[in-house]
Every structure is written in structure tokens, then in C-alpha cells.
Amino acid sequence: MRDTRCLILGLVVLWSLPAVAWGVDAQDEWSCFPEIPGWTHDSKPTFYTPQTLFEYINGAAELYLRYDFRELAVMNYETEDGRFLSIDIYRHGDVTNAFGVYSRERSTRGFFLSIGSQGYAADGSLNLLKGQYYVKLSSYGLGESADSLLTEVATEVAVQLPGETDFPLPLQWFPLEGRIKNTEQYVSRDFLGHEFLHSAFVADYELEGEEVEFFLLVAEDRVNAQTMVSQYLRLAGEDLPEDIDIEGHCRITDPYDDSHGLMNLRWRERYVWGLFCDNASVYELLLERMAQNIPKGSRKD
């Protein structure tokens, strides 16, 4: 048992949290939920699995399942005067997938907080990411105390959760110049509507008055990257370059999306990156900066 004293609404309160052992052997070891003085809560968390998640979030479950959802624990709190607070903790297979679903739901207009990897608050709710966990707090009737209480509770939960606070490593390779803040995402499959492109990291950029989406595909190995490039070129009716097994670049027309300009593609080892753009100074800058940022020698045969 770990006791942490913190100030909420001018009162010194005591939080009691058991040691964390999330998702190790049994569901009763999911133990990150704080005791909030003056509030009562469920006797134990309610748990959902990939098979039962739709019972809690209906059609939204499909999004979570695409990101290797493993388990959800829910704890509801309430006060005698009718205030309500819910803490939902989603556990995904790894950091990348947890970030993926968080990024798909994240609003770029939220009030962002340094909690866990990142958090943001809006309209009586607060969502945060840490490691393989995506945490969602929602409330009712908190009034002016909402921001303070949600922030304190979220901070305590994040402290107790295991895992690193860094975003997935490939996002660190995206160029800083022109990147629109908090637009980074991870798409888990069928990127650009093409099944063969698998998953992708993406971010929006604004350069020279033009907004573009820049992406990076991280293949399992060099051969898989070559296969993706080859299939894309065949789809576009293009000949395969002789140096496709080493590194290269091309400009092609995507037959399913020709409204955003030509596709500018570049690849090396197990990485493929690119963007739709007809402004040479924009796409050349982004392609080259990414080439410089991706570590060389990370080839995986």
C-alpha cells in the first residue's frame, strides 16, 4: 500500500493505492485506482476483454480492437450530492498500439497536460497515455472543481502505471520544421486504403502555405519493405527500379487518390516514407530530413 498526500481544492487528502501489477496474472491485480476522500466507488473494477468490449463502448470497440486491445478495467465513483467520476484504463499490446488509439481520439484543440506521456482535458473529461495504457476519465457535476480534481486523479493513476513516458521511437525521426503540433498518429493497418501498406506513422505539416500529411512505414524487415514498394509501384503501373533492394525514390500517381498531387516515395532498408505533394521544395525537404533522421545501419534482413 502506498500513501501519497496531495492538495485538492485546498484540502490535504490521502490517496491509498496498492502496488501495481497490471495484467500480469489475474484481473484483481489491476490496482491503480485511488481512494478519493468523500467519494465512494465500486467494490471492484469491472473488466472487459476483446470479446466483451462492445458491451461497454458499442461500435467504438472496433477501433480499439484494431490496436491490439487486451483488457479494460473500469471504476466508477460518486458522492452523496450526485457528482460522478469514471476511470477507464485500457491496456494494449504495446506502446505503439496504445499511442495509436490515443492519437486517433486526441483532439488538437484540447488543453494539453504533462501527465504520463501526454494528457489533455476538455469538457469534464481527461485522457492520457502512458506506456501500453490509455486512460480515460469522465465526470458529471464537478463544476469549477473539475479541472483540479481530474488532474490530481489522473496524475496519481499515471504515477502508479508501469511503462515509459516516451512516444514510439519512429515519431522522433519526423522533422520538426513545419510539423503541426499534436497531429502525430499511428494507423494500424491498410494505410491509404491499401492493404499491402500495413501500418504507418503520420504527422501533418504546414510549409510554404501548404498543408501535407507526411508518413513513415516501418516494415518487419528489408524484404517486407521492398514488397510494399513493389506492390505500390505495380498498382500505379510503374516499372520497378533496379536498385529497389537497396534504396531509392520515385514519384507516382496513386490511382485511388490523385486529388492531392503525386505521391513522393523514398525507401531505405526497412523504412518507407513519403507524401502527396507537387511542391518540390516541400517534398524534397521532408524526404531528405527524414532520410537524415532515420538511423543508418538499422537494416533488418
Secondary structure, 3 states (H helix, E strand, C coil): CEEEEEEECCEEEEEEECCCCCCCCCHHHCCCCCCCCCCEECCCCEEECCCCCHHHHHHHHHHHHCCCEEEEEEEEEECCCCCEEEEEEEEECCHHHHHHHHHHHCCCCCEEECCCCEEEEECCEEEEEECCEEEEEEEECCHHHHHHHHHHHHHHHHHHCCCCCCCCHHHHHCCCCCECCCCCEEECCCHHHCHHHCCEEEEEEEECCEEEEEEEEECCCHHHHHHHHHHHHHHCCCCCCCCCCCEEEEEECECCECCCCCEEEEEECCEEEEEECCCHHHHHHHHHHHHHHCCCCCCCC
